[in-house]
Amino acid sequence: MSEIKNFVNELVLGYFSKINASVHENNGLYEFTVPDNFKKIFRDDVLKITFDENLSKFTNYELVSPGNPILSVILNECIKFGPAVIGRPTSHDLESPIIRFYFYAWFKFCDI
């Protein structure tokens, strides 16, 4: 599995675990029962997804990969979990808009 596919897989499975969605997996086909407070976000009670391009061709399971609407919703929801700082530009113009800065840090350690 490529690095990006692995990242998408971990992100999606981790997100649904965090929101306490029930999951049923069968040979790479996933069914998530979405909790009531997230049904409006995903517009469905049950999501049927796969991370395998070949499986999505022969089933009614949606392929979740970069650019997929489900992945986009999850990424936008994850922003809420991350830290945010609100500030103003350094100009003296009091009409300047407020800008939000999101910071993400990835730490990878390995034994040498």
C-alpha positions in Angstrom: 0.0 0.0 0.0 1.4 3.4 -1.0 2.2 6.0 1.7 -0.7 8.3 0.7 -3.2 5.4 0.6 -1.9 4.3 4.0 -2.3 7.8 5.4 -5.9 8.1 4.0 -6.8 4.7 5.5 -5.4 5.6 8.9 -7.1 9.0 8.9 -10.5 7.7 8.0 -10.5 4.8 10.3 -9.1 6.9 13.1 -11.7 9.6 12.6 -14.6 7.2 12.7 -13.1 5.6 15.8 -12.9 9.0 17.4 -16.6 9.8 16.8 -17.6 6.3 18.0 -19.0 5.1 14.8 -19.6 1.4 14.6 -17.6 -0.3 11.9 -18.1 -3.6 10.1 -15.2 -4.7 7.8 -15.4 -7.6 5.4 -12.4 -8.2 3.0 -11.6 -4.5 2.6 -15.2 -3.3 2.4 -16.2 -1.1 5.3 -19.7 -0.2 6.6 -19.8 2.7 9.2 -22.9 3.4 11.2 -22.7 7.1 11.8 -23.7 8.4 15.3 -26.8 10.6 15.4 -24.9 13.8 16.0 -22.8 13.3 12.8 -25.6 12.2 10.4 -26.2 15.7 9.2 -22.5 16.1 8.3 -22.3 12.9 6.3 -25.9 13.1 5.0 -26.4 9.4 5.7 -26.9 6.8 8.4 -24.6 4.2 7.0 -21.5 4.8 4.9 -20.2 2.0 2.6 -16.6 2.7 1.7 -13.5 0.9 0.5 -9.9 2.0 0.1 -9.2 -0.5 -2.7 -9.8 0.8 -6.2 -10.5 -2.7 -7.6 -13.2 -3.4 -5.0 -15.0 -0.1 -5.8 -15.4 -1.1 -9.4 -17.4 -4.3 -8.7 -19.4 -3.1 -5.6 -21.6 -0.3 -4.5 -18.9 0.8 -2.0 -17.5 4.3 -2.5 -13.7 4.6 -3.0 -12.2 6.9 -0.5 -9.0 8.5 -1.9 -7.7 12.0 -2.2 -10.4 14.2 -3.7 -13.3 12.1 -2.4 -16.2 14.1 -0.7 -16.2 11.9 2.4 -12.4 12.5 2.9 -13.0 16.2 2.4 -15.7 16.2 5.1 -13.3 14.4 7.5 -10.4 16.7 6.8 -12.7 19.8 7.4 -13.9 18.2 10.7 -10.4 17.4 11.8 -9.5 21.1 11.6 -11.9 21.5 14.6 -9.7 19.1 16.6 -6.5 21.0 15.8 -5.2 24.2 17.5 -6.1 27.6 16.0 -4.8 31.0 16.7 -6.8 34.1 15.8 -4.9 37.3 15.0 -4.8 40.5 13.0 -2.3 41.5 10.3 0.4 43.8 11.4 -1.1 46.8 9.5 -2.7 49.6 11.5 -5.9 49.4 9.4 -8.6 48.5 12.0 -10.9 47.3 9.2 -8.5 44.4 8.4 -10.1 40.9 8.5 -9.3 38.4 11.2 -7.1 35.6 10.0 -7.0 32.1 11.4 -3.7 30.1 11.4 -3.8 26.4 11.7 -0.6 24.6 12.7 -0.1 20.9 12.1 3.0 19.1 13.3 4.1 15.6 12.3 6.8 14.0 14.4 8.4 10.9 13.1 11.0 9.1 15.2 13.1 6.1 14.3 15.7 4.1 16.2 19.2 4.4 14.8 
